[in-house]
Amino acid sequence: MIPVILFAYDRPGHLRRTLDCLRQNKAPLIYAFSDGAKTPDRESTVSQVRDILRSVDWCEVVLCERDTNLGLGRSVLAGVTEVLSRHEAAIIFEDDHLCVPGTYDYLCAALKHYRDDDRLMSVTGWTHPLITPEEVTDAPYFDGRAECWVWGTWAGAWRGMDVDAKTLMGQCRDRGIDIYKYGADLVDMAESELERNIWAVRLLYLHILRGKLCLRPPWSMVENIGLDAEATNTRTESWLKNPPLKPCPPIPGLWPEPVEHPACRKLHQRVCGTRPTLPARLYRSARRMASNVFSDFTR
C-alpha cells in the first residue's frame, strides 16, 4: 500500500476540497501533518483543520498535530522523511491540491513500475501546456525538472534531502552542470530557500545534480487552488493555472523507457527564464549587497 502524505495548515475550505478528491480517488491511508498556529489569530482555523482531519472516516488517517509552527519547508522535509522511514514510497499532497479521479491509481502504478529503475527520482500528476512538448499525446513523458504539486517518490530517492538547495546548486556548478538549465527561477529560489522556509527547490536541484528524471503525465491531472491571497509563498496565478482539467490519462499498458524529452529544457527556460546577461547579474548582485548592508545597518 502506497500512502498519501498530506500537509495542512489553516485553510479549512481548501482542505475539504482536497480531502474530497482523495476520497474520490479511494486513497487507503493518509499521513496528515497539521502545522501549529504561527500567531494567535490563526489558532481558530488551525483547530477547524484538525477537526476536519479527525472526522475522516472513509480511510485510515495517521494524524500528527504539531505543537509549534514549522512552516511549509520544515514541515514537508520532516514529514516526508518520517513517512519514508516506514514506507518504500509515498504520494504527497498539500491542502490546496485538487486532482481528478484516477490520479492516485495512476501515480501508484508509475511508482510500482519504476521502483527499481534508478533513472527516475520522482513522478507527478501536474504538468502544464506551456511546458508539455508538442509531440506528447496520451503517454507520460520524462523531464529533468521535478515537480512539487501532487508528486511521489521512493525512500531511496529521498535520501540527500537533508542538504540545502544552495549547497546542491554549488555542487552542480562544481561539476560543470549548468545551474540555469531548467530555468533561472531555480537559482533565485535556491539562494532564498532557508530564509523563505521553502523546500521544493532542493528536490529539483537534487534531481539535476544526480541527472535523474521526473515522470510527468501527458496532461495535468492536478490543479493548485491555493494561489490566492491566503497563500504563504505564492499569491499569484501567473502562468501556473491550468485549463479545466480533463479526465485522467490511461494507465499505460507498456510504460515508456525513461529518457528525457529533448524539448523540456528549452520549454522551462522559455517560461522560467534563461541565464541572465552580465548586466542583469551585476544588478542582482548589487541589489543583494545593498539589502545585506541595509539589514546590518538596521539590526
C-alpha positions in Angstrom: 0.0 0.0 0.0 1.4 3.4 -1.0 0.3 6.1 1.5 -0.6 9.7 0.8 1.2 12.3 2.9 -1.0 15.4 3.4 0.3 18.7 4.7 -2.3 21.2 6.1 -2.2 24.5 7.9 -5.1 26.9 8.3 -7.4 26.7 5.3 -10.3 24.5 6.2 -12.2 25.3 2.9 -9.3 24.3 0.7 -8.7 21.2 2.8 -12.3 20.0 2.5 -12.0 20.1 -1.3 -8.6 18.3 -1.2 -10.0 15.6 1.0 -13.0 15.2 -1.2 -10.6 14.5 -4.2 -8.7 11.9 -2.1 -12.0 10.2 -1.1 -13.0 10.0 -4.8 -9.6 8.5 -5.5 -10.1 6.0 -2.7 -6.8 6.7 -1.0 -6.5 4.0 1.6 -4.0 5.6 4.0 -3.3 9.2 4.8 -0.5 10.5 7.0 -1.7 14.0 7.8 0.6 16.7 9.2 -1.2 19.6 10.8 1.2 22.6 11.4 0.8 24.6 14.6 -0.5 28.2 14.5 2.1 30.8 13.7 0.2 33.6 15.5 -2.8 33.5 18.0 -5.2 34.8 15.3 -4.6 31.5 13.4 -5.5 29.2 16.2 -9.2 29.0 15.3 -8.7 28.0 11.7 -5.9 25.5 12.7 -8.4 24.0 15.1 -11.0 23.7 12.4 -8.5 22.0 10.1 -7.8 19.4 12.8 -11.5 18.8 13.4 -11.8 18.1 9.7 -8.9 15.7 9.7 -10.2 13.8 12.8 -13.6 13.4 11.1 -12.3 11.5 8.1 -14.0 8.0 8.3 -13.5 6.7 4.8 -9.9 5.7 5.1 -7.2 5.3 7.8 -5.7 8.6 8.9 -2.5 8.9 11.0 -2.6 12.4 12.3 0.3 14.4 13.5 -0.7 17.7 15.2 2.3 20.0 15.6 2.6 21.9 18.8 4.5 24.7 17.1 4.6 26.2 13.6 7.3 24.7 11.4 6.2 26.5 8.3 5.9 24.7 4.9 9.5 23.9 4.2 10.4 22.4 7.5 7.1 20.6 7.8 7.4 18.9 4.4 11.0 17.9 4.9 10.3 16.4 8.4 7.0 14.8 7.4 8.2 13.1 4.2 11.3 11.9 5.9 9.3 10.4 8.7 6.8 8.5 6.5 9.5 7.3 4.1 11.3 5.7 7.0 8.3 3.4 7.3 7.2 3.0 3.7 9.0 2.3 0.4 7.2 5.0 -1.5 4.6 7.8 -0.9 2.5 10.3 -2.8 2.5 13.9 -1.4 -0.4 16.4 -1.3 -0.7 19.8 0.2 -4.0 21.2 1.5 -4.7 23.2 -1.7 -4.1 20.5 -4.3 -7.0 19.0 -6.3 -6.9 16.0 -8.6 -9.2 14.2 -10.9 -10.4 10.7 -10.2 -7.8 8.1 -11.1 -4.8 10.2 -10.1 -3.9 8.1 -7.1 -4.0 4.8 -9.1 -2.0 6.4 -12.0 0.8 7.6 -9.7 0.8 4.3 -7.7 1.1 2.4 -11.0 4.1 4.6 -12.0 5.8 4.2 -8.6 5.4 0.4 -8.7 6.6 0.1 -12.3 9.7 2.2 -12.0 10.6 1.5 -8.3 13.8 -0.4 -9.4 14.8 2.0 -12.2 17.4 4.4 -10.9 17.0 6.7 -13.9 13.9 8.2 -12.1 13.7 10.0 -8.8 10.0 11.1 -8.8 6.6 11.1 -10.5 4.0 13.8 -10.6 0.4 14.4 -11.6 1.0 18.0 -12.6 2.1 19.5 -15.9 1.1 22.5 -18.0 0.5 23.1 -21.7 3.4 25.6 -21.7 5.9 23.0 -20.5 4.5 20.0 -22.3 6.3 19.0 -25.5 4.1 19.2 -28.7 4.8 15.6 -29.6 3.3 14.2 -26.3 -0.1 12.5 -26.9 -1.6 10.2 -24.2 1.6 8.7 -22.8 3.7 10.1 -19.9 7.0 11.8 -20.7 10.2 12.4 -18.7 11.6 15.7 -17.5 14.8 16.7 -15.7 13.0 19.3 -13.7 11.0 17.7 -10.9 7.6 18.9 -9.5 6.1 19.6 -6.1 2.3 19.6 -6.8 0.9 16.1 -6.2 4.0 14.1 -6.7 5.5 10.8 -5.5 8.9 9.4 -4.7 10.7 6.4 -3.2 12.6 6.2 0.1 15.9 5.7 -1.6 15.4 8.7 -3.9 14.6 11.0 -1.0 17.9 10.4 0.7 20.0 13.5 0.3 17.2 15.9 1.0 18.9 17.0 4.2 21.3 19.2 2.1 20.1 22.7 1.4 19.4 23.9 -2.1 22.2 26.5 -2.3 24.7 23.8 -1.4 23.3 21.4 -4.0 23.4 24.2 -6.6 27.0 24.8 -5.7 27.8 21.1 -6.2 26.2 21.3 -9.6 28.3 24.2 -10.5 31.5 22.5 -9.3 30.7 19.5 -11.5 30.2 21.7 -14.6 26.4 21.4 -14.6 24.6 24.5 -15.8 22.5 25.7 -12.8 20.2 27.6 -15.2 19.4 24.7 -17.5 15.8 24.3 -16.2 15.1 28.0 -15.6 16.6 31.0 -13.9 13.9 30.9 -11.2 15.6 28.0 -9.6 18.7 30.0 -8.8 16.8 32.7 -7.1 14.8 30.2 -5.1 17.9 28.3 -4.0 19.5 31.4 -2.7 16.5 32.3 -0.6 15.3 28.8 0.3 16.3 28.9 4.0 15.2 32.5 4.6 11.7 31.8 3.0 11.4 28.3 4.5 10.6 26.7 1.2 11.7 23.2 0.2 10.9 22.1 -3.3 13.9 23.8 -5.0 16.3 21.4 -3.2 14.4 18.4 -4.7 14.8 20.0 -8.1 18.5 20.6 -7.7 19.0 17.1 -6.3 17.4 15.7 -9.5 19.7 18.0 -11.5 22.8 17.1 -9.6 22.2 13.3 -9.9 21.0 13.6 -13.5 17.7 11.9 -12.7 14.2 12.2 -14.1 10.6 13.0 -13.1 7.7 11.3 -14.9 5.0 13.7 -16.0 1.5 12.9 -17.3 0.6 13.9 -20.9 -1.8 16.5 -19.5 -2.4 17.7 -16.0 -4.4 15.7 -13.5 -3.8 18.3 -10.8 -4.6 21.9 -10.0 -3.5 24.2 -7.2 -6.4 26.2 -5.8 -4.2 28.0 -3.3 -2.7 30.6 -5.5 -4.6 33.3 -3.7 -4.4 36.0 -1.0 -4.4 33.2 1.7 -1.2 31.6 0.3 2.0 31.8 2.3 4.6 31.6 -0.6 2.7 32.0 -3.9 -0.1 34.6 -4.2 -0.4 35.0 -7.9 -1.8 32.6 -10.5 0.6 33.8 -13.3 1.1 31.1 -15.9 0.7 28.2 -13.4 -3.1 27.9 -13.7 -4.1 25.1 -15.9 -7.1 25.0 -18.3 -10.0 23.0 -17.0 -8.7 19.5 -16.1 -9.5 16.6 -18.4 -10.1 13.0 -17.2 -7.1 11.0 -16.0 -4.9 9.7 -18.9 -5.0 6.0 -19.4 -2.5 4.0 -17.4 0.0 2.7 -19.9 -0.1 -1.0 -20.8 3.5 -0.6 -21.7 5.4 2.1 -19.8 7.9 4.1 -21.8 11.7 4.0 -21.3 12.9 6.8 -19.0 14.5 9.2 -21.5 14.2 12.9 -21.0 12.3 14.6 -23.8 14.7 16.9 -25.6 12.3 19.9 -25.6 11.9 20.1 -21.8 14.9 22.3 -21.0 14.0 25.0 -23.6 10.4 24.9 -22.6 11.3 25.6 -18.9 13.7 28.3 -19.9 11.1 29.9 -22.1 8.7 30.1 -19.2 11.0 30.5 -16.2 13.9 32.5 -17.7 17.3 31.8 -19.1 20.8 32.6 -17.9 20.9 36.3 -17.2 23.2 38.6 -19.1 26.2 40.1 -17.3 24.5 43.5 -16.6 21.5 41.6 -15.1 23.8 39.5 -12.9 25.6 42.6 -11.7 22.4 44.4 -10.9 21.1 41.4 -9.0 24.4 41.1 -7.0 24.3 44.8 -6.2 20.7 44.6 -5.1 21.6 41.6 -2.7 24.6 43.5 -1.4 22.5 46.6 -0.7 19.9 44.5 1.0 22.5 42.9 3.2 24.1 46.3 4.1 20.7 47.7 5.0 19.9 44.7 7.1 23.2 45.0 9.0 22.6 48.8 9.5 19.1 48.3 10.9 20.0 45.5 13.4 
